[in-house]
Amino acid sequence: MSNSPSSAVAPDFATSTVAKPERMLDGFPWISAIVLYTLSWGLSLLRPNTLYWDDWTIYFNMPADNGLKYLEIMGRAPWGGLVEYALLHLGQWAVCVVTFIVFFSVAVFLFGIISELPFLVDSQLRLTTLLFLVTPVNHARIATTVFDYSSSYFLFFLGWLVLVRYKSVKSFVLAWVVLFLSLKTHSLLFFILLPLLHFVWLNKTQLVNSRRLNLLHLQVFVIAVMPMIYLIMRNLFWPPIEAYEDYQKPTSAGLMTGIWPILIGLFAGLIVMIRIRRKKFVHQGLVIFVIGFLITALALFPYFVAEFYVGYAGRPAYITVFEFRADWRSRHQLLMPLGLALSVVGLNELFKGKRNKNIFAGFIIVLSVALNMFWGSQYFLQSHKQEQLVELFKSTKGNLVVASVGDSTLRFNGRENDFRGYELDGFMTLAGIPTERPGCEALPNGSVLNLKSDKPYLSALVSRDLGLYFDVTPCIEVLAQNG
């Protein structure tokens, strides 16, 4: 299959016309992958012992097994959180370091997986892998409480790799078990469709031509029913407590939001397949883009269905997925990198022109690394900010009574997340002051604290001194202004 813009897609993808690497990792872009990945995500290693977001309510001043109990009440699988629990005995830093290793390892697994796809040439395999590594999504991975998603991601791609690269019955059983264990992150109940379709495609000749049921048919069946088996076991053995029964529950409005991108992708795919069957010209880049779009739609489907992405300030849910100020919602982007990477590779093929250069893909990689470095620097500054905020709270001890706290320095918070109440409780506990913040109406003799800074962002990043101070307004003034 040629890389040129005039290349047509062959009607049958059963046999690749491109020589694939003899060994699974032959051709893996080790140097560029390590450099770009470290630039994108390496800042997380500079402050590995920092608590973020829900870490403050799950791990701060809590017993080591509190994370396991938290997952249990949510109805997560009993093996969820075990690795995290073991790592925390080494220290908070261990979770951070292993998270960094996990996502690079997944890219290695992916390279072995997609090398089995006949419509990608070697240069596209490498480009897809690099884009997968640096796609600027899921920055919430920096929080320890999100590590359970990261370990599921690792297991999923490891199971997928074993499923499509090895042919023995033992390897199939191993792949099935690993994939099943990955389902502790429930969005993977939908994403399991990808390794299933990949397995069917690789074995389609035997599946279709066989006149009787055989082992391959049984293997396809047990993969297909895997999500059902997990859900039945969850309902019987580890259901959530009543307070979490509606968490992740599908809604009709969410279903409509999630189904439209899939229908659009399927319609485009149907047109492509019809043209291929009729032996009409179909650009290779278009095929790759449609596949990438469909995978992205499938990756977002469970989050749309459960309404984890809804419209904010009049903006549709599709826009909020890509908002710069994502707060901690970026954890819902866990499954997006593969689809986005293939989409960019497809567009890159369409935009190459006669010069046959990867200008578009190169631009996306540079932009992605730049965004990752910027957002990574925000989390780096947030780590320092939390320590400096504790010192500020200490300075209020005995001088004033805190009625409420506001923050006007969100530029120093990763993806501009807001501090939750339990985070402020943690900071104030470390400062040795009362954590109650009842508001001015309940505490008219108190004061409203608004965290501010006049320090430019780059200056704060270089000096690591954020120039934080409290703008103090007595509650008497606030109540008077409010009538």
C-alpha positions in Angstrom: 0.0 0.0 0.0 1.6 3.3 -1.1 1.9 6.4 1.1 1.1 8.7 -1.8 -2.1 10.7 -1.9 -3.3 8.9 -5.0 -3.2 5.5 -3.4 -6.4 3.6 -3.3 -7.4 1.1 -0.6 -7.5 -2.5 -1.7 -11.0 -4.1 -1.6 -9.7 -6.8 0.8 -7.6 -6.1 3.9 -7.1 -9.8 4.7 -3.5 -9.8 3.5 -1.2 -6.8 4.0 0.9 -5.7 1.0 3.4 -4.1 3.4 6.2 -6.0 5.0 5.7 -6.0 8.8 8.5 -6.1 11.4 9.7 -9.7 12.0 9.8 -9.1 15.7 7.1 -7.3 17.6 9.1 -4.2 18.6 11.2 -3.9 15.5 10.9 -0.3 14.3 9.6 1.0 17.6 10.7 4.7 17.8 12.5 4.4 21.2 14.5 7.6 21.2 11.8 10.0 19.9 9.2 8.2 22.1 11.3 8.5 25.3 12.2 12.2 24.6 8.7 13.4 23.6 7.1 11.4 26.4 9.5 12.7 29.1 9.0 16.3 27.9 5.2 15.8 28.0 4.8 14.0 31.3 8.2 14.2 33.1 7.3 17.2 35.3 5.1 14.9 37.4 8.2 13.2 38.7 9.6 16.4 40.2 7.1 16.6 43.0 6.0 12.9 43.4 4.8 13.1 47.0 2.0 15.6 46.4 -1.6 15.0 47.2 -4.2 16.2 44.6 -7.9 16.4 44.5 -9.6 13.4 46.1 -6.3 12.2 47.5 -6.9 14.6 50.4 -10.1 12.9 51.4 -9.0 9.3 50.7 -5.4 9.3 51.9 -4.7 12.3 54.1 -4.6 11.3 57.8 -6.3 8.0 56.8 -5.2 4.3 57.2 -3.4 2.7 54.3 -6.4 0.5 53.3 -8.8 3.4 53.1 -8.5 3.5 49.3 -9.6 -0.1 49.1 -12.6 0.6 51.3 -13.5 3.6 49.1 -13.5 1.5 46.0 -15.6 -1.2 47.8 -18.5 1.2 48.6 -18.5 2.4 45.0 -19.0 -1.1 43.7 -15.6 -1.4 42.1 -14.1 -4.9 41.7 -12.4 -6.4 44.8 -9.0 -6.6 43.0 -9.2 -2.9 42.2 -6.8 -0.8 44.2 -4.6 -3.7 45.3 -1.5 -2.5 43.3 -2.1 1.0 44.5 -2.3 -0.2 48.1 1.0 -2.1 47.8 2.7 0.9 46.2 1.6 3.3 48.9 3.5 1.2 51.4 6.6 2.4 49.6 5.4 6.0 49.5 3.3 8.3 47.5 6.2 8.7 45.1 5.9 5.1 44.1 2.4 5.6 42.6 3.7 8.6 40.6 6.7 6.8 39.2 4.7 3.7 38.3 2.1 5.8 36.6 4.8 7.3 34.4 6.1 3.9 33.5 2.6 2.5 32.9 1.6 4.9 30.2 4.8 4.4 28.3 4.5 0.6 28.6 0.9 0.9 27.1 2.4 2.6 24.1 4.8 -0.3 23.7 1.9 -2.7 23.9 0.0 -0.6 21.3 2.8 -0.8 18.8 2.7 -4.6 19.0 -1.1 -4.5 18.6 -1.4 -2.2 15.6 1.5 -3.9 13.8 -1.1 -6.6 13.2 -3.2 -4.1 11.2 -2.7 -4.4 7.5 -3.7 -0.9 6.5 -0.9 0.8 8.4 2.6 1.0 6.9 5.7 1.1 9.2 6.0 4.9 9.2 2.3 5.2 10.2 2.8 2.6 13.0 5.6 4.8 14.5 3.6 8.0 14.0 0.5 6.5 15.7 2.6 5.4 18.6 4.2 8.8 19.1 0.8 10.6 18.9 -0.7 8.0 21.3 2.1 8.9 23.8 1.8 12.7 23.7 -2.0 13.2 23.1 -2.8 16.0 25.6 -5.6 14.2 27.5 -6.1 12.6 30.9 -3.9 14.9 32.9 -5.8 13.7 36.0 -3.5 10.7 36.0 -1.3 12.7 38.3 -3.7 12.1 41.2 -3.1 8.9 43.2 -6.8 8.3 43.4 -6.9 7.9 39.6 -4.2 5.2 39.6 -6.8 2.5 39.5 -7.9 3.7 36.0 -4.2 3.7 34.9 -3.7 0.1 36.1 -6.9 -0.9 34.2 -5.6 0.7 31.1 -2.3 -1.2 31.4 -4.1 -4.5 31.9 -6.5 -3.8 29.0 -3.8 -3.2 26.4 -1.6 -6.1 27.7 -4.6 -8.5 27.4 -5.3 -7.1 23.9 -1.6 -7.6 22.9 -1.6 -11.2 24.1 -4.9 -11.9 22.4 -3.8 -10.9 18.9 -0.1 -11.8 19.0 -0.2 -15.3 20.3 -2.2 -18.2 19.1 -2.2 -21.0 21.7 -5.1 -21.9 24.0 -3.0 -21.0 27.0 -2.3 -17.5 25.7 -6.0 -17.0 24.9 -6.9 -17.9 28.5 -4.3 -15.5 29.8 -5.5 -12.7 27.5 -9.1 -13.3 28.6 -8.3 -13.2 32.3 -6.1 -10.1 31.9 -8.9 -8.3 29.9 -11.5 -9.3 32.5 -9.3 -7.9 35.3 -9.1 -4.6 33.4 -12.9 -4.2 33.6 -12.6 -2.8 37.1 -12.7 0.5 35.2 -16.2 0.3 33.8 -15.7 2.3 30.7 -13.7 -0.6 29.4 -16.9 -2.7 29.3 -17.6 -0.8 26.1 -14.1 -0.6 24.8 -13.7 -4.4 24.9 -15.4 -4.2 21.5 -12.0 -3.3 19.9 -10.0 -6.4 20.8 -13.0 -8.5 20.0 -13.3 -7.1 16.5 -9.6 -7.3 16.0 -9.6 -10.9 17.0 -12.5 -11.7 14.7 -10.7 -9.9 11.8 -7.5 -11.8 12.2 -9.4 -15.1 12.2 -12.3 -14.2 9.9 -11.3 -16.7 7.2 -11.5 -19.7 9.6 -14.6 -18.3 11.3 -16.6 -17.8 8.0 -15.4 -20.9 6.1 -15.8 -23.4 8.9 -18.9 -25.5 8.4 -19.3 -26.4 12.1 -18.6 -24.7 15.4 -15.0 -24.9 16.5 -12.7 -23.5 19.1 -12.5 -20.1 17.4 -16.2 -19.7 17.6 -16.1 -20.5 21.3 -13.3 -18.0 21.9 -15.2 -15.2 20.1 -18.3 -16.0 22.2 -16.5 -15.9 25.6 -14.9 -12.6 24.7 -18.3 -11.2 23.6 -20.0 -12.2 26.9 -17.1 -11.0 29.1 -18.8 -7.7 30.0 -22.1 -9.5 30.9 -20.2 -11.9 33.1 -18.5 -9.0 34.9 -21.8 -7.2 35.4 -23.5 -10.3 36.8 -20.7 -10.9 39.2 -20.7 -7.3 40.3 -24.4 -7.4 41.0 -24.0 -10.6 43.0 -20.7 -10.1 44.8 -19.6 -6.4 45.0 -22.6 -4.1 44.4 -22.2 -0.4 45.3 -23.8 1.0 48.5 -27.1 2.9 47.9 -25.4 6.3 47.7 -23.4 5.2 44.6 -26.1 3.2 42.8 -26.8 6.0 40.4 -23.1 6.7 39.8 -22.2 5.7 36.2 -25.8 4.9 35.6 -26.8 5.4 31.9 -29.4 8.1 31.1 -31.6 8.5 28.1 -30.2 12.1 27.5 -26.7 10.8 27.8 -27.4 7.9 25.4 -28.6 10.4 22.7 -25.4 12.5 23.3 -23.1 9.4 23.0 -24.8 7.6 20.1 -24.7 10.4 17.5 -20.9 10.4 17.0 -21.0 6.6 16.7 -23.8 6.8 14.1 -21.9 9.5 12.1 -18.8 7.3 12.2 -20.7 4.2 11.1 -22.4 6.1 8.3 -19.0 7.3 7.0 -17.6 3.8 7.4 -20.5 2.3 5.4 -19.8 4.7 2.6 -16.1 3.7 2.6 -16.9 0.0 2.6 -19.4 0.4 -0.3 -16.8 2.2 -2.4 -14.2 -0.5 -1.6 -16.6 -3.3 -2.5 -17.3 -1.5 -5.8 -13.6 -1.2 -6.3 -13.8 2.6 -6.4 -11.0 4.9 -5.2 -10.8 5.4 -1.5 -8.0 7.4 0.0 -6.0 5.5 2.6 -6.0 8.5 4.8 -9.8 8.7 4.8 -10.0 5.0 5.9 -7.6 5.6 8.8 -9.4 8.8 9.8 -12.9 7.1 9.9 -11.5 4.3 12.0 -9.9 6.8 14.4 -13.1 8.8 14.6 -15.1 5.7 15.4 -12.7 4.6 18.1 -12.8 8.1 19.6 -16.6 8.0 19.6 -16.6 4.6 21.3 -14.0 5.9 23.9 -16.3 8.8 24.9 -19.6 6.8 24.7 -19.7 5.5 28.3 -18.8 9.0 29.6 -21.5 10.6 27.5 -24.1 7.9 28.5 -23.4 8.5 32.2 -23.5 12.2 31.7 -20.0 12.8 33.0 -19.7 15.3 30.1 -22.7 17.7 30.0 -23.0 21.1 28.6 -21.6 23.9 30.7 -22.6 27.6 30.3 -24.6 26.8 27.2 -21.8 24.9 25.5 -22.6 21.4 24.2 -21.1 18.3 25.8 -18.9 17.7 22.7 -17.2 21.0 23.3 -16.6 20.5 27.0 -14.6 17.4 26.3 -11.8 19.6 24.9 -12.0 22.5 27.2 -8.7 23.9 28.5 -10.1 24.4 32.0 -11.0 20.7 32.4 -10.7 20.6 36.2 -10.4 16.9 37.0 -12.8 15.9 34.2 -9.8 15.0 32.1 -9.9 11.6 33.8 -12.8 10.8 31.5 -10.4 11.1 28.5 -8.7 7.8 29.5 -9.6 5.9 26.3 -9.2 8.7 23.8 -5.5 8.6 22.7 -5.8 5.7 20.3 -8.7 7.1 18.3 -7.2 10.6 18.3 -3.8 9.3 17.2 -5.3 7.4 14.3 -7.5 10.4 13.3 -4.4 12.6 13.1 -2.5 10.0 11.1 -5.5 9.8 8.7 -5.7 13.5 8.3 -1.9 13.7 7.9 -2.2 11.3 4.9 -4.9 13.4 3.4 -2.9 16.6 3.8 0.5 15.3 2.7 0.2 16.5 -0.9 3.0 15.9 -3.5 5.8 16.7 -1.0 4.8 13.7 1.0 5.9 15.3 4.3 4.3 14.8 7.7 3.8 18.6 8.3 0.3 18.2 9.9 1.3 15.4 12.2 4.5 17.2 13.2 2.5 20.3 14.1 0.1 18.2 16.2 3.0 16.5 18.0 4.7 19.9 18.8 1.4 21.4 19.9 0.6 18.3 22.1 3.9 18.4 23.8 3.7 22.1 24.4 0.2 21.7 26.0 1.4 18.8 28.1 4.4 20.8 29.3 2.2 23.8 30.1 -0.4 21.8 32.0 2.3 19.8 33.7 3.9 23.1 34.9 0.5 24.0 36.4 0.4 20.9 38.5 4.0 21.5 39.4 3.1 25.0 40.6 0.0 23.7 42.3 2.2 21.4 44.4 4.2 24.4 45.5 1.0 26.5 45.9 -0.5 24.0 48.4 2.6 24.2 50.6 2.6 28.0 50.4 -1.1 28.2 51.1 -0.6 26.2 54.3 2.0 28.8 55.4 -0.5 31.5 54.6 -3.2 29.8 56.7 -0.7 29.6 59.6 -0.2 33.4 59.4 -4.0 33.9 60.1 -3.8 31.9 63.4 -4.9 34.1 66.2 -5.4 37.1 63.9 -8.7 36.5 62.4 -11.6 33.9 62.1 -12.0 32.4 58.7 -15.6 32.5 57.4 -14.9 31.4 53.8 -12.1 31.1 51.4 -12.0 32.0 47.7 -9.2 31.5 45.1 -8.4 33.9 42.3 -5.2 32.1 41.3 -6.5 29.2 39.4 -3.8 29.7 36.8 -1.5 28.0 39.2 -3.8 24.9 39.4 -3.5 22.0 37.0 -6.1 22.4 34.2 -7.4 25.3 36.5 -9.1 22.9 38.9 -10.9 24.4 41.9 -9.8 23.4 45.4 -12.6 21.2 47.0 -13.7 21.8 50.5 -11.8 18.7 51.8 -8.6 20.0 50.2 -9.0 23.2 52.1 -9.7 21.2 55.2 -6.4 19.4 54.7 -4.4 22.7 54.2 -6.0 24.2 57.3 -5.4 21.1 59.3 -1.7 21.2 58.4 -1.7 24.9 59.4 -3.2 24.0 62.8 -6.3 26.2 62.5 -10.0 25.3 62.6 -11.4 24.0 59.4 -15.0 25.3 59.8 -15.9 27.8 57.1 -19.6 28.5 57.8 -19.9 31.7 55.8 -20.6 35.3 56.8 -24.2 34.9 57.7 -23.3 32.2 60.3 -20.1 33.9 61.4 -20.6 37.7 61.2 -17.5 38.4 63.2 -15.4 36.4 60.7 -13.6 37.3 57.5 -13.7 36.3 53.9 -10.3 35.3 52.5 -9.6 35.6 48.8 -6.3 34.1 47.6 -4.5 36.3 45.1 -1.2 36.8 43.5 0.4 39.6 41.4 3.2 37.3 40.2 3.3 36.6 36.4 3.1 32.9 35.5 6.6 32.5 34.1 8.2 34.3 37.0 6.4 32.1 39.4 7.5 29.0 37.5 11.1 30.0 37.5 11.3 31.1 41.1 8.7 28.7 42.5 7.5 31.6 44.6 3.9 32.3 43.7 3.6 35.5 45.6 0.4 34.4 47.3 -1.5 36.6 49.7 -4.9 36.8 51.2 -7.2 39.7 50.3 -9.2 39.9 53.6 -12.7 41.3 53.8 -14.5 41.5 57.1 -17.9 39.8 57.1 -19.5 43.0 58.4 -18.6 44.7 55.1 -19.7 41.7 53.0 -23.1 41.6 54.8 -23.5 45.3 54.4 -22.8 45.1 50.6 -25.4 42.3 50.4 -28.0 44.3 52.2 
